[in-house]
Amino acid sequence: MSALRYELVFSGDAGAARDAVVVERTPAAGPGGHPVYADPTGIIRAEISDRDEVRMLASGGHQEPPHGVVARPLPDAPDPAAPDVA
């Protein structure tokens, strides 16, 4: 089963800093039939398989999907409506 949240890590050129963004599962499925994940803006969209394989999806025209993206599963975010059990 796929995680509800992932951190996508984008590798830069040699010596360049890496960028990371957190994405959450959406109700959509990608072209491979796996869940689609998106950042809060909806600009970063990726299909992530149950083996954490990433396929970046274009969210608008003239986008070139990056290569070398790694998906790291994150723990589920706590439900803000849930009572605090401490």
Order of alpha helices (4+ residues) and beta strands (2+ residues): beta-beta-beta-beta-beta-beta
